[in-house]
Amino acid sequence: MAAIDEFVFGFALMERTNFHDPANEPPAPLLDYLETLLDTEDLPALQEFAQEHGVSGGWAIISNHGRDPERFDRQLDRLIAGFDASR
């Protein structure tokens, strides 16, 4: 129950923090954080993603995924299926 509660709380927090802007603009602190990560050159997959799509284009892809109305149910089903598999 604690894991499900934490998932629901985390989902709601992520939704409120990252996906509430109707203009679909990335939050400024997130952009700053991404730029810091990209500057380290320690994350080649992130570097490649940013080079291919740009930071704003990458945000559009992530944001569209995050705004998928079926995301909550799909992820909760995966969490529960993991519990079932570990019995």
Biopython code that builds the backbone (N, CA, C, O; Angstrom):
import numpy as np
from Bio.PDB.StructureBuilder import StructureBuilder

atoms = [
    (1, "MET", "N", (0.822, -1.185, 0.000)),
    (1, "MET", "CA", (0.000, 0.000, 0.000)),
    (1, "MET", "C", (0.869, 1.253, 0.000)),
    (1, "MET", "O", (0.518, 2.249, -0.633)),
    (2, "ALA", "N", (1.992, 1.213, 0.698)),
    (2, "ALA", "CA", (2.859, 2.387, 0.764)),
    (2, "ALA", "C", (3.409, 2.728, -0.623)),
    (2, "ALA", "O", (3.478, 3.899, -0.996)),
    (3, "ALA", "N", (3.795, 1.711, -1.375)),
    (3, "ALA", "CA", (4.335, 1.969, -2.715)),
    (3, "ALA", "C", (3.268, 2.583, -3.620)),
    (3, "ALA", "O", (3.562, 3.493, -4.395)),
    (4, "ILE", "N", (2.054, 2.099, -3.530)),
    (4, "ILE", "CA", (0.974, 2.659, -4.351)),
    (4, "ILE", "C", (0.673, 4.082, -3.919)),
    (4, "ILE", "O", (0.469, 4.958, -4.759)),
    (5, "ASP", "N", (0.645, 4.320, -2.602)),
    (5, "ASP", "CA", (0.424, 5.670, -2.094)),
    (5, "ASP", "C", (1.524, 6.611, -2.587)),
    (5, "ASP", "O", (1.239, 7.727, -3.023)),
    (6, "GLU", "N", (2.765, 6.169, -2.519)),
    (6, "GLU", "CA", (3.873, 7.001, -2.980)),
    (6, "GLU", "C", (3.798, 7.230, -4.487)),
    (6, "GLU", "O", (4.114, 8.320, -4.964)),
    (7, "PHE", "N", (3.383, 6.211, -5.238)),
    (7, "PHE", "CA", (3.223, 6.387, -6.678)),
    (7, "PHE", "C", (2.169, 7.451, -6.970)),
    (7, "PHE", "O", (2.399, 8.350, -7.779)),
    (8, "VAL", "N", (1.012, 7.349, -6.311)),
    (8, "VAL", "CA", (-0.069, 8.309, -6.555)),
    (8, "VAL", "C", (0.378, 9.716, -6.173)),
    (8, "VAL", "O", (0.154, 10.664, -6.926)),
    (9, "PHE", "N", (1.007, 9.858, -5.010)),
    (9, "PHE", "CA", (1.486, 11.166, -4.570)),
    (9, "PHE", "C", (2.526, 11.708, -5.555)),
    (9, "PHE", "O", (2.463, 12.869, -5.959)),
    (10, "GLY", "N", (3.471, 10.867, -5.932)),
    (10, "GLY", "CA", (4.515, 11.292, -6.874)),
    (10, "GLY", "C", (3.946, 11.662, -8.228)),
    (10, "GLY", "O", (4.379, 12.634, -8.847)),
    (11, "PHE", "N", (2.980, 10.893, -8.687)),
    (11, "PHE", "CA", (2.337, 11.194, -9.967)),
    (11, "PHE", "C", (1.660, 12.560, -9.913)),
    (11, "PHE", "O", (1.808, 13.374, -10.825)),
    (12, "ALA", "N", (0.913, 12.803, -8.829)),
    (12, "ALA", "CA", (0.210, 14.079, -8.691)),
    (12, "ALA", "C", (1.192, 15.244, -8.598)),
    (12, "ALA", "O", (0.965, 16.299, -9.190)),
    (13, "LEU", "N", (2.272, 15.056, -7.862)),
    (13, "LEU", "CA", (3.275, 16.102, -7.738)),
    (13, "LEU", "C", (3.934, 16.391, -9.083)),
    (13, "LEU", "O", (4.124, 17.552, -9.447)),
    (14, "MET", "N", (4.281, 15.347, -9.813)),
    (14, "MET", "CA", (4.891, 15.511, -11.133)),
    (14, "MET", "C", (3.931, 16.213, -12.085)),
    (14, "MET", "O", (4.327, 17.090, -12.853)),
    (15, "GLU", "N", (2.686, 15.821, -12.025)),
    (15, "GLU", "CA", (1.654, 16.429, -12.871)),
    (15, "GLU", "C", (1.537, 17.921, -12.585)),
    (15, "GLU", "O", (1.513, 18.741, -13.502)),
    (16, "ARG", "N", (1.466, 18.259, -11.314)),
    (16, "ARG", "CA", (1.307, 19.661, -10.917)),
    (16, "ARG", "C", (2.559, 20.465, -11.240)),
    (16, "ARG", "O", (2.462, 21.608, -11.688)),
    (17, "THR", "N", (3.708, 19.893, -11.022)),
    (17, "THR", "CA", (4.962, 20.620, -11.184)),
    (17, "THR", "C", (5.364, 20.778, -12.646)),
    (17, "THR", "O", (5.866, 21.831, -13.037)),
    (18, "ASN", "N", (5.151, 19.753, -13.450)),
    (18, "ASN", "CA", (5.723, 19.754, -14.791)),
    (18, "ASN", "C", (4.734, 19.867, -15.936)),
    (18, "ASN", "O", (5.121, 20.275, -17.031)),
    (19, "PHE", "N", (3.484, 19.525, -15.729)),
    (19, "PHE", "CA", (2.583, 19.423, -16.866)),
    (19, "PHE", "C", (1.331, 20.277, -16.737)),
    (19, "PHE", "O", (0.327, 19.995, -17.390)),
    (20, "HIS", "N", (1.372, 21.313, -15.910)),
    (20, "HIS", "CA", (0.178, 22.133, -15.721)),
    (20, "HIS", "C", (0.145, 23.370, -16.602)),
    (20, "HIS", "O", (-0.891, 24.031, -16.678)),
    (21, "ASP", "N", (1.238, 23.706, -17.266)),
    (21, "ASP", "CA", (1.306, 24.912, -18.085)),
    (21, "ASP", "C", (0.592, 24.681, -19.417)),
    (21, "ASP", "O", (1.035, 23.852, -20.212)),
    (22, "PRO", "N", (-0.505, 25.399, -19.673)),
    (22, "PRO", "CA", (-1.230, 25.198, -20.936)),
    (22, "PRO", "C", (-0.393, 25.574, -22.159)),
    (22, "PRO", "O", (-0.647, 25.080, -23.257)),
    (23, "ALA", "N", (0.595, 26.438, -21.979)),
    (23, "ALA", "CA", (1.462, 26.820, -23.099)),
    (23, "ALA", "C", (2.488, 25.731, -23.415)),
    (23, "ALA", "O", (3.183, 25.798, -24.428)),
    (24, "ASN", "N", (2.577, 24.717, -22.528)),
    (24, "ASN", "CA", (3.481, 23.589, -22.720)),
    (24, "ASN", "C", (4.944, 24.028, -22.755)),
    (24, "ASN", "O", (5.757, 23.455, -23.480)),
    (25, "GLU", "N", (5.266, 25.044, -21.967)),
    (25, "GLU", "CA", (6.647, 25.512, -21.861)),
    (25, "GLU", "C", (7.337, 24.812, -20.692)),
    (25, "GLU", "O", (6.722, 24.608, -19.646)),
    (26, "PRO", "N", (8.600, 24.444, -20.858)),
    (26, "PRO", "CA", (9.297, 23.808, -19.738)),
    (26, "PRO", "C", (9.503, 24.808, -18.603)),
    (26, "PRO", "O", (9.786, 25.978, -18.864)),
    (27, "PRO", "N", (9.366, 24.375, -17.354)),
    (27, "PRO", "CA", (9.630, 25.267, -16.226)),
    (27, "PRO", "C", (11.083, 25.733, -16.242)),
    (27, "PRO", "O", (11.987, 24.946, -16.523)),
    (28, "ALA", "N", (11.305, 26.995, -15.945)),
    (28, "ALA", "CA", (12.662, 27.564, -15.981)),
    (28, "ALA", "C", (13.655, 26.776, -15.136)),
    (28, "ALA", "O", (14.768, 26.532, -15.600)),
    (29, "PRO", "N", (13.303, 26.362, -13.907)),
    (29, "PRO", "CA", (14.277, 25.573, -13.133)),
    (29, "PRO", "C", (14.646, 24.258, -13.816)),
    (29, "PRO", "O", (15.778, 23.790, -13.698)),
    (30, "LEU", "N", (13.702, 23.671, -14.521)),
    (30, "LEU", "CA", (13.995, 22.432, -15.233)),
    (30, "LEU", "C", (14.971, 22.692, -16.382)),
    (30, "LEU", "O", (15.900, 21.915, -16.599)),
    (31, "LEU", "N", (14.759, 23.777, -17.108)),
    (31, "LEU", "CA", (15.687, 24.128, -18.192)),
    (31, "LEU", "C", (17.091, 24.353, -17.648)),
    (31, "LEU", "O", (18.067, 23.876, -18.226)),
    (32, "ASP", "N", (17.193, 25.076, -16.542)),
    (32, "ASP", "CA", (18.505, 25.316, -15.933)),
    (32, "ASP", "C", (19.170, 24.004, -15.539)),
    (32, "ASP", "O", (20.366, 23.812, -15.754)),
    (33, "TYR", "N", (18.378, 23.103, -14.957)),
    (33, "TYR", "CA", (18.908, 21.811, -14.541)),
    (33, "TYR", "C", (19.377, 20.997, -15.755)),
    (33, "TYR", "O", (20.451, 20.397, -15.724)),
    (34, "LEU", "N", (18.580, 20.980, -16.806)),
    (34, "LEU", "CA", (18.967, 20.256, -18.022)),
    (34, "LEU", "C", (20.246, 20.820, -18.623)),
    (34, "LEU", "O", (21.125, 20.068, -19.043)),
    (35, "GLU", "N", (20.346, 22.135, -18.664)),
    (35, "GLU", "CA", (21.569, 22.757, -19.194)),
    (35, "GLU", "C", (22.784, 22.352, -18.359)),
    (35, "GLU", "O", (23.859, 22.094, -18.900)),
    (36, "THR", "N", (22.604, 22.298, -17.039)),
    (36, "THR", "CA", (23.697, 21.869, -16.162)),
    (36, "THR", "C", (24.096, 20.432, -16.465)),
    (36, "THR", "O", (25.283, 20.113, -16.538)),
    (37, "LEU", "N", (23.101, 19.567, -16.640)),
    (37, "LEU", "CA", (23.393, 18.171, -16.974)),
    (37, "LEU", "C", (24.095, 18.052, -18.318)),
    (37, "LEU", "O", (25.051, 17.289, -18.462)),
    (38, "LEU", "N", (23.620, 18.806, -19.299)),
    (38, "LEU", "CA", (24.223, 18.744, -20.628)),
    (38, "LEU", "C", (25.659, 19.259, -20.610)),
    (38, "LEU", "O", (26.511, 18.744, -21.334)),
    (39, "ASP", "N", (25.932, 20.265, -19.792)),
    (39, "ASP", "CA", (27.281, 20.825, -19.701)),
    (39, "ASP", "C", (28.288, 19.839, -19.133)),
    (39, "ASP", "O", (29.480, 19.940, -19.425)),
    (40, "THR", "N", (27.830, 18.881, -18.321)),
    (40, "THR", "CA", (28.756, 17.920, -17.723)),
    (40, "THR", "C", (29.285, 16.931, -18.748)),
    (40, "THR", "O", (30.377, 16.385, -18.582)),
    (41, "GLU", "N", (28.525, 16.699, -19.796)),
    (41, "GLU", "CA", (28.867, 15.713, -20.822)),
    (41, "GLU", "C", (29.003, 14.307, -20.245)),
    (41, "GLU", "O", (29.653, 13.448, -20.839)),
    (42, "ASP", "N", (28.384, 14.074, -19.079)),
    (42, "ASP", "CA", (28.436, 12.761, -18.431)),
    (42, "ASP", "C", (27.270, 11.870, -18.830)),
    (42, "ASP", "O", (27.241, 10.693, -18.471)),
    (43, "LEU", "N", (26.309, 12.414, -19.568)),
    (43, "LEU", "CA", (25.105, 11.666, -19.916)),
    (43, "LEU", "C", (24.951, 11.628, -21.439)),
    (43, "LEU", "O", (24.220, 12.433, -22.015)),
    (44, "PRO", "N", (25.642, 10.692, -22.083)),
    (44, "PRO", "CA", (25.646, 10.672, -23.541)),
    (44, "PRO", "C", (24.263, 10.479, -24.170)),
    (44, "PRO", "O", (23.996, 11.025, -25.241)),
    (45, "ALA", "N", (23.388, 9.717, -23.528)),
    (45, "ALA", "CA", (22.048, 9.528, -24.095)),
    (45, "ALA", "C", (21.275, 10.845, -24.063)),
    (45, "ALA", "O", (20.563, 11.170, -25.014)),
    (46, "LEU", "N", (21.410, 11.599, -22.981)),
    (46, "LEU", "CA", (20.759, 12.906, -22.896)),
    (46, "LEU", "C", (21.361, 13.868, -23.910)),
    (46, "LEU", "O", (20.636, 14.632, -24.547)),
    (47, "GLN", "N", (22.674, 13.837, -24.062)),
    (47, "GLN", "CA", (23.351, 14.673, -25.062)),
    (47, "GLN", "C", (22.804, 14.377, -26.465)),
    (47, "GLN", "O", (22.484, 15.291, -27.225)),
    (48, "GLU", "N", (22.705, 13.105, -26.786)),
    (48, "GLU", "CA", (22.222, 12.695, -28.102)),
    (48, "GLU", "C", (20.770, 13.126, -28.311)),
    (48, "GLU", "O", (20.409, 13.621, -29.378)),
    (49, "PHE", "N", (19.948, 12.932, -27.286)),
    (49, "PHE", "CA", (18.541, 13.323, -27.362)),
    (49, "PHE", "C", (18.423, 14.838, -27.594)),
    (49, "PHE", "O", (17.639, 15.283, -28.433)),
    (50, "ALA", "N", (19.201, 15.616, -26.850)),
    (50, "ALA", "CA", (19.161, 17.078, -26.984)),
    (50, "ALA", "C", (19.694, 17.520, -28.345)),
    (50, "ALA", "O", (19.167, 18.459, -28.940)),
    (51, "GLN", "N", (20.722, 16.858, -28.834)),
    (51, "GLN", "CA", (21.252, 17.210, -30.157)),
    (51, "GLN", "C", (20.249, 16.889, -31.256)),
    (51, "GLN", "O", (20.121, 17.638, -32.225)),
    (52, "GLU", "N", (19.541, 15.782, -31.107)),
    (52, "GLU", "CA", (18.578, 15.372, -32.123)),
    (52, "GLU", "C", (17.322, 16.241, -32.116)),
    (52, "GLU", "O", (16.801, 16.598, -33.173)),
    (53, "HIS", "N", (16.841, 16.579, -30.919)),
    (53, "HIS", "CA", (15.543, 17.260, -30.822)),
    (53, "HIS", "C", (15.632, 18.697, -30.321)),
    (53, "HIS", "O", (14.662, 19.446, -30.432)),
    (54, "GLY", "N", (16.783, 19.097, -29.770)),
    (54, "GLY", "CA", (16.887, 20.389, -29.106)),
    (54, "GLY", "C", (16.223, 20.293, -27.742)),
    (54, "GLY", "O", (15.450, 19.369, -27.489)),
    (55, "VAL", "N", (16.518, 21.237, -26.865)),
    (55, "VAL", "CA", (15.943, 21.176, -25.525)),
    (55, "VAL", "C", (14.441, 21.391, -25.585)),
    (55, "VAL", "O", (13.691, 20.656, -24.943)),
    (56, "SER", "N", (13.988, 22.376, -26.336)),
    (56, "SER", "CA", (12.540, 22.629, -26.387)),
    (56, "SER", "C", (11.812, 21.523, -27.150)),
    (56, "SER", "O", (10.697, 21.154, -26.780)),
    (57, "GLY", "N", (12.419, 20.993, -28.201)),
    (57, "GLY", "CA", (11.804, 19.875, -28.917)),
    (57, "GLY", "C", (11.744, 18.628, -28.062)),
    (57, "GLY", "O", (10.767, 17.880, -28.107)),
    (58, "GLY", "N", (12.800, 18.402, -27.274)),
    (58, "GLY", "CA", (12.810, 17.270, -26.349)),
    (58, "GLY", "C", (11.744, 17.438, -25.280)),
    (58, "GLY", "O", (11.071, 16.481, -24.899)),
    (59, "TRP", "N", (11.599, 18.679, -24.799)),
    (59, "TRP", "CA", (10.546, 18.921, -23.801)),
    (59, "TRP", "C", (9.175, 18.610, -24.392)),
    (59, "TRP", "O", (8.330, 18.031, -23.710)),
    (60, "ALA", "N", (8.942, 18.984, -25.649)),
    (60, "ALA", "CA", (7.647, 18.719, -26.288)),
    (60, "ALA", "C", (7.366, 17.217, -26.321)),
    (60, "ALA", "O", (6.237, 16.795, -26.069)),
    (61, "ILE", "N", (8.368, 16.418, -26.626)),
    (61, "ILE", "CA", (8.195, 14.964, -26.658)),
    (61, "ILE", "C", (7.868, 14.442, -25.256)),
    (61, "ILE", "O", (6.927, 13.668, -25.079)),
    (62, "ILE", "N", (8.645, 14.869, -24.275)),
    (62, "ILE", "CA", (8.436, 14.416, -22.896)),
    (62, "ILE", "C", (7.094, 14.900, -22.374)),
    (62, "ILE", "O", (6.361, 14.147, -21.733)),
    (63, "SER", "N", (6.774, 16.158, -22.651)),
    (63, "SER", "CA", (5.525, 16.731, -22.167)),
    (63, "SER", "C", (4.317, 16.045, -22.799)),
    (63, "SER", "O", (3.328, 15.779, -22.116)),
    (64, "ASN", "N", (4.391, 15.759, -24.086)),
    (64, "ASN", "CA", (3.285, 15.052, -24.738)),
    (64, "ASN", "C", (3.087, 13.672, -24.120)),
    (64, "ASN", "O", (1.955, 13.229, -23.922)),
    (65, "HIS", "N", (4.182, 13.004, -23.820)),
    (65, "HIS", "CA", (4.091, 11.709, -23.152)),
    (65, "HIS", "C", (3.487, 11.889, -21.757)),
    (65, "HIS", "O", (2.627, 11.114, -21.339)),
    (66, "GLY", "N", (3.945, 12.916, -21.048)),
    (66, "GLY", "CA", (3.450, 13.170, -19.705)),
    (66, "GLY", "C", (1.984, 13.557, -19.659)),
    (66, "GLY", "O", (1.307, 13.321, -18.658)),
    (67, "ARG", "N", (1.497, 14.142, -20.721)),
    (67, "ARG", "CA", (0.101, 14.563, -20.776)),
    (67, "ARG", "C", (-0.833, 13.475, -21.313)),
    (67, "ARG", "O", (-2.035, 13.702, -21.444)),
    (68, "ASP", "N", (-0.293, 12.313, -21.621)),
    (68, "ASP", "CA", (-1.106, 11.197, -22.108)),
    (68, "ASP", "C", (-2.138, 10.839, -21.042)),
    (68, "ASP", "O", (-1.762, 10.485, -19.924)),
    (69, "PRO", "N", (-3.424, 10.921, -21.361)),
    (69, "PRO", "CA", (-4.455, 10.668, -20.349)),
    (69, "PRO", "C", (-4.467, 9.233, -19.823)),
    (69, "PRO", "O", (-5.064, 8.969, -18.780)),
    (70, "GLU", "N", (-3.826, 8.317, -20.517)),
    (70, "GLU", "CA", (-3.804, 6.920, -20.064)),
    (70, "GLU", "C", (-2.548, 6.590, -19.254)),
    (70, "GLU", "O", (-2.383, 5.458, -18.797)),
    (71, "ARG", "N", (-1.669, 7.568, -19.076)),
    (71, "ARG", "CA", (-0.385, 7.327, -18.412)),
    (71, "ARG", "C", (-0.557, 6.827, -16.980)),
    (71, "ARG", "O", (0.113, 5.874, -16.584)),
    (72, "PHE", "N", (-1.433, 7.444, -16.198)),
    (72, "PHE", "CA", (-1.588, 7.035, -14.799)),
    (72, "PHE", "C", (-1.999, 5.570, -14.705)),
    (72, "PHE", "O", (-1.367, 4.791, -13.992)),
    (73, "ASP", "N", (-3.050, 5.196, -15.419)),
    (73, "ASP", "CA", (-3.531, 3.811, -15.356)),
    (73, "ASP", "C", (-2.479, 2.828, -15.854)),
    (73, "ASP", "O", (-2.297, 1.763, -15.264)),
    (74, "ARG", "N", (-1.783, 3.179, -16.938)),
    (74, "ARG", "CA", (-0.767, 2.290, -17.497)),
    (74, "ARG", "C", (0.365, 2.066, -16.494)),
    (74, "ARG", "O", (0.807, 0.934, -16.300)),
    (75, "GLN", "N", (0.830, 3.136, -15.860)),
    (75, "GLN", "CA", (1.939, 3.007, -14.919)),
    (75, "GLN", "C", (1.505, 2.292, -13.637)),
    (75, "GLN", "O", (2.264, 1.493, -13.088)),
    (76, "LEU", "N", (0.297, 2.571, -13.160)),
    (76, "LEU", "CA", (-0.199, 1.875, -11.974)),
    (76, "LEU", "C", (-0.350, 0.383, -12.260)),
    (76, "LEU", "O", (-0.010, -0.442, -11.412)),
    (77, "ASP", "N", (-0.852, 0.028, -13.434)),
    (77, "ASP", "CA", (-0.957, -1.389, -13.813)),
    (77, "ASP", "C", (0.416, -2.054, -13.817)),
    (77, "ASP", "O", (0.554, -3.200, -13.387)),
    (78, "ARG", "N", (1.429, -1.341, -14.299)),
    (78, "ARG", "CA", (2.788, -1.905, -14.317)),
    (78, "ARG", "C", (3.305, -2.129, -12.900)),
    (78, "ARG", "O", (3.932, -3.148, -12.608)),
    (79, "LEU", "N", (3.033, -1.163, -12.025)),
    (79, "LEU", "CA", (3.469, -1.296, -10.636)),
    (79, "LEU", "C", (2.816, -2.514, -9.987)),
    (79, "LEU", "O", (3.492, -3.318, -9.345)),
    (80, "ILE", "N", (1.526, -2.646, -10.154)),
    (80, "ILE", "CA", (0.797, -3.777, -9.561)),
    (80, "ILE", "C", (1.246, -5.095, -10.183)),
    (80, "ILE", "O", (1.378, -6.096, -9.478)),
    (81, "ALA", "N", (1.479, -5.107, -11.483)),
    (81, "ALA", "CA", (1.959, -6.331, -12.146)),
    (81, "ALA", "C", (3.324, -6.735, -11.584)),
    (81, "ALA", "O", (3.611, -7.925, -11.452)),
    (82, "GLY", "N", (4.157, -5.762, -11.255)),
    (82, "GLY", "CA", (5.449, -6.076, -10.632)),
    (82, "GLY", "C", (5.283, -6.736, -9.276)),
    (82, "GLY", "O", (6.024, -7.657, -8.934)),
    (83, "PHE", "N", (4.304, -6.264, -8.500)),
    (83, "PHE", "CA", (4.016, -6.897, -7.224)),
    (83, "PHE", "C", (3.558, -8.339, -7.420)),
    (83, "PHE", "O", (4.001, -9.249, -6.718)),
    (84, "ASP", "N", (2.655, -8.530, -8.395)),
    (84, "ASP", "CA", (2.132, -9.869, -8.676)),
    (84, "ASP", "C", (3.262, -10.810, -9.109)),
    (84, "ASP", "O", (3.296, -11.975, -8.710)),
    (85, "ALA", "N", (4.169, -10.302, -9.914)),
    (85, "ALA", "CA", (5.262, -11.141, -10.421)),
    (85, "ALA", "C", (6.236, -11.537, -9.329)),
    (85, "ALA", "O", (6.918, -12.554, -9.449)),
    (86, "SER", "N", (6.312, -10.751, -8.265)),
    (86, "SER", "CA", (7.302, -11.037, -7.218)),
    (86, "SER", "C", (6.770, -11.965, -6.126)),
    (86, "SER", "O", (7.474, -12.243, -5.155)),
    (87, "ARG", "N", (5.541, -12.443, -6.276)),
    (87, "ARG", "CA", (4.986, -13.356, -5.255)),
    (87, "ARG", "C", (5.625, -14.701, -5.317)),
    (87, "ARG", "O", (5.279, -15.585, -4.534)),
]
sb = StructureBuilder()
sb.init_structure("model")
sb.init_model(0)
sb.init_chain("A")
sb.init_seg("    ")
for serial, (resi, resn, name, xyz) in enumerate(atoms, 1):
    if name == "N":
        sb.init_residue(resn, " ", resi, " ")
    sb.init_atom(name, np.array(xyz, "f"), 0.0, 1.0, " ", f" {name:<3s}", serial, name[0])
structure = sb.get_structure()
